[in-house]
Amino acid sequence: MGIWSYSKSCFVQCGLLRQIVAGHMKCLLRVYYASSSALLLEDQDFECCPKFESDSSGVGEVRVPNKKSKFCGNPRLFPIVVRVFKSLNWFAARKISFHNAVEMYGFDHSIYAFRIIVHIFAMTGMQMEAHALLKDIVCYYKLAKNDMFELLPYLLDSPEHVHRSAGVFNVLIKVFASDLMLENGVDVFVQAKTIGLELNIMSCNFLLKCLVEANRGAFVRNLFGEMKNSGPTPNVYTYTIMMNFYCKGYHGRDVDIEQATKLMVDMEGDGIDPSVVTYGTYIYGVCSVGHVEFALDFIQFLRSRNQPVNSFCYNAVIYGFCQKGEPYEASKVLEEMKNSGISPDAHSYSILIDGFCKRGDSVKGLNLIEEMVHNGMKPSLVTYTSLFHGLCKKGLADVSLNLFRNLATSGYEYDLVAYSVLLKGFCLQGDLDSAMELFNEMINNSLIPTANSFNWLIHGFCKMGLLDKALELFNIMLQSGVLPTVFTFNVIVDGYCNAGHMEEALKLINEMHEFGIFPNSYTYNGIIKRLCKQSSVDKAWELLPQMLKMDTLHDAHCNILLDGFAKQSNLEKTLMLYTRMLKLGVTPTTFTYTILINMFCQRRNMYEAWNLFKDMMERGLIPDTISYTSVIAGFCRVRDMRKAWALYREMVQRGYSPNVVTYTCLIDGFCNAHRMDLANLLIDEMKKQDINPDVVTYTALIAGYQRLGDINRAQELFTEMKRNGILPDNVAYTTMGMDTDMASYD
């Protein structure tokens, strides 16, 4: 048979059958209804139907008969259509998948027959059957990589009876939405609106829900807006879905309480009564943005109007207060909940217990657990774990462990979280022996400790100087398949640095990359400090390119290096590093400027020091006591006491308190200028501020009086210094003209 005559025959049969369906549809709707009882009507198979097993999923391997002689000379799908029409027999409809039908009869013939079957099931309310058939067709389209947006015209009924396709479109929306083909689902909604179909609110709600869960914000807002403008009219479930969208903050999106509140107002305006779920969701959203007091007032308002309120509403407020660190306020909410006739559930108590334990009130947490048991509730191990956490924070890890052991006799099974909390508790107390016992017990119980558990133990051993033990645990961690964190490496790097093993520390930093972990600012911070402390500033300098590559260079690192070079009096390297900092965009801090100012002051280059001090202030950085003291000391060193005194007055006016070093620099400067009156004035000021002069202060005064020839006053000050418990140093003895060996006789 030719292709044209084959197609013509198909369309003739389809046209006749569609007339039959149209003529008897009203009768069908009276006789058949949506239930599985329609499957009870069993007819004998038509002989011209293909005999083969079909893949129930509709997307599996196509099973084509080996010999065409098994089929009649002019096979058609329409006997199956007739049988479905006659009996609504689902097994007859599933005799062949759409994929196989297309392979044997061609797309046009198959889609036409399947469309009729889908319409029959949809119009008789057999939604699940229609859903399965449509999903079969959609799966074929996906496998064939056909344009899904071209599917809709094939599924429409005749132009005269297009309204009969509404049921099919409703089901198709659910098919697309459940398979997360959300753009296609929205397209069905739009196309249905375009041709004037009235869609079902349940299908639209399902599509809206799937869009919300997928965080498709623009689609959600547009679909809801279209439903409000042109139908189907949103119901309480629609508004509740939208309330979830605005209040739950899916995928890290911010909660939009303003829009959620507008929804509540719109529901009232539309005459729709919110359900208890709607109210609970709104209250949850209000609490999540910190307006817990308002949420509680809202609950009280709802109760005054006899609106539905349940434990979920109160639990959201209890959780909100606990998150704010106010468990005692949360406890009052629990009491109000009881007085309102709403029984707290296990979740209510668990939230509150966790809140009290985080505040360190483990006694209150234990009392609430006893209240739970008294009320017939069995606290979960999660609830007990909150109590363990609270007890460990109070240094009562032993008490937690005893309670932990007793739970085994009550049918509780130990879990990883509870072990981890207890192990951390013993580590914080420095009881690493008990922590290791728990660690070994976890392994014996086939529980692999978490990275945090390993980290606490490794940190504990490094803190005690037991680096070998820490490294042993690190190896166990790797052998157990537990991936180390950057914290793990930082702790061990610090351990190496504290033990003076700098080469091993640098080697470990390079090995971090093998685990896909990159050093952070803290990793380099410890090693740079140690290198500078060992006067290996040049070696620390060599780390800069590596830190730049890892984008971990921080102003703190530069400041440590600057300070290291400054202490070596290496002006060239110090200025080179400062210039490089500016080029790299590393913002200098007050500490940065203080290092540079101090370095120039020590070299008596007050021109550069003063320019840096002014530049610091022009950048908006506020000088502190140390920076003021550095520049004051510099001007005192070059005998510019007028400038030093002006800076001192400015410092006091800005509210900074001079320290003993500030006063000593000024006293020494005035003594050198033979202004003992101002030096003594500053001594009186120190006494008013309860700042005690030190050996350097006394030595400066003694030297000042010595230069003036007032030996008696110098001797009085020397005696006063010793009487005040300040031991003279070699400089003081030399200033007094005494042999330093005399110190042993004092």
Stockholm file with secondary structure:
# STOCKHOLM 1.0

chainA/1-746         MGIWSYSKSCFVQCGLLRQIVAGHMKCLLRVYYASSSALLLEDQDFECCPKFESDSSGVGEVRVPNKKSKFCGNPRLFPIVVRVFKSLNWFAARKISFHNAVEMYGFDHSIYAFRIIVHIFAMTGMQMEAHALLKDIVCYYKLAKNDMFELLPYLLDSPEHVHRSAGVFNVLIKVFASDLMLENGVDVFVQAKTIGLELNIMSCNFLLKCLVEANRGAFVRNLFGEMKNSGPTPNVYTYTIMMNFYCKGYHGRDVDIEQATKLMVDMEGDGIDPSVVTYGTYIYGVCSVGHVEFALDFIQFLRSRNQPVNSFCYNAVIYGFCQKGEPYEASKVLEEMKNSGISPDAHSYSILIDGFCKRGDSVKGLNLIEEMVHNGMKPSLVTYTSLFHGLCKKGLADVSLNLFRNLATSGYEYDLVAYSVLLKGFCLQGDLDSAMELFNEMINNSLIPTANSFNWLIHGFCKMGLLDKALELFNIMLQSGVLPTVFTFNVIVDGYCNAGHMEEALKLINEMHEFGIFPNSYTYNGIIKRLCKQSSVDKAWELLPQMLKMDTLHDAHCNILLDGFAKQSNLEKTLMLYTRMLKLGVTPTTFTYTILINMFCQRRNMYEAWNLFKDMMERGLIPDTISYTSVIAGFCRVRDMRKAWALYREMVQRGYSPNVVTYTCLIDGFCNAHRMDLANLLIDEMKKQDINPDVVTYTALIAGYQRLGDINRAQELFTEMKRNGILPDNVAYTTMGMDTDMASYD
#=GR chainA/1-746 SS CCHHHHHHHHHHHHHHHHHHHHHHHHHHHHHCCSSGGGGGCCCCCCTTSCCCCCCTTSSSCCCCCSCGGGSCSSCCSHHHHHHHHHHCCHHHHTTSCHHHHHHHHCHHHHHHHHHHHHHHHHHTTCHHHHHHHHHHHHHHHHHHTCCGGGSHHHHCCCGGGGGGGHHHHHHHHHHHHHTTCHHHHHHHHHHHHHTTCCCCHHHHHHHHHHHHHTTCHHHHHHHHHHHHHHSSCCCHHHHHHHHHHHHSCGGGCCCCHHHHHHHHHHHHHTTCCCCHHHHHHHHHHHHHTTCHHHHHHHHHHHHHTTCCCCHHHHHHHHHHHHHTTCHHHHHHHHHHHHHTTCCCCHHHHHHHHHHHHHTTCHHHHHHHHHHHHHTTCCCCHHHHHHHHHHHHHTTCHHHHHHHHHHHHTTTCCCCHHHHHHHHHHHHHTTCHHHHHHHHHHHHHTTCCCCHHHHHHHHHHHHHTTCHHHHHHHHHHHHHTTCCCCHHHHHHHHHHHHHTTCHHHHHHHHHHGGGGTCCCCHHHHHHHHHHHHHTTCHHHHHTTHHHHHHTTCCCHHHHHHHHHHHHHTTCHHHHHHHHHHHHHHTCCCCHHHHHHHHHHHHHTTCHHHHHHHHHHHHHTTCCCCHHHHHHHHHHHHHTTCHHHHHHHHHHHHHTTCCCCHHHHHHHHHHHHHTTCHHHHHHHHHHHHHTTCCCCHHHHHHHHHHHHHHTCHHHHHHHHHHHHHTTCCCCHHHHHHTTCCGGGGGGC
#=GC SS_cons         CCHHHHHHHHHHHHHHHHHHHHHHHHHHHHHCCSSGGGGGCCCCCCTTSCCCCCCTTSSSCCCCCSCGGGSCSSCCSHHHHHHHHHHCCHHHHTTSCHHHHHHHHCHHHHHHHHHHHHHHHHHTTCHHHHHHHHHHHHHHHHHHTCCGGGSHHHHCCCGGGGGGGHHHHHHHHHHHHHTTCHHHHHHHHHHHHHTTCCCCHHHHHHHHHHHHHTTCHHHHHHHHHHHHHHSSCCCHHHHHHHHHHHHSCGGGCCCCHHHHHHHHHHHHHTTCCCCHHHHHHHHHHHHHTTCHHHHHHHHHHHHHTTCCCCHHHHHHHHHHHHHTTCHHHHHHHHHHHHHTTCCCCHHHHHHHHHHHHHTTCHHHHHHHHHHHHHTTCCCCHHHHHHHHHHHHHTTCHHHHHHHHHHHHTTTCCCCHHHHHHHHHHHHHTTCHHHHHHHHHHHHHTTCCCCHHHHHHHHHHHHHTTCHHHHHHHHHHHHHTTCCCCHHHHHHHHHHHHHTTCHHHHHHHHHHGGGGTCCCCHHHHHHHHHHHHHTTCHHHHHTTHHHHHHTTCCCHHHHHHHHHHHHHTTCHHHHHHHHHHHHHHTCCCCHHHHHHHHHHHHHTTCHHHHHHHHHHHHHTTCCCCHHHHHHHHHHHHHTTCHHHHHHHHHHHHHTTCCCCHHHHHHHHHHHHHTTCHHHHHHHHHHHHHTTCCCCHHHHHHHHHHHHHHTCHHHHHHHHHHHHHTTCCCCHHHHHHTTCCGGGGGGC
//
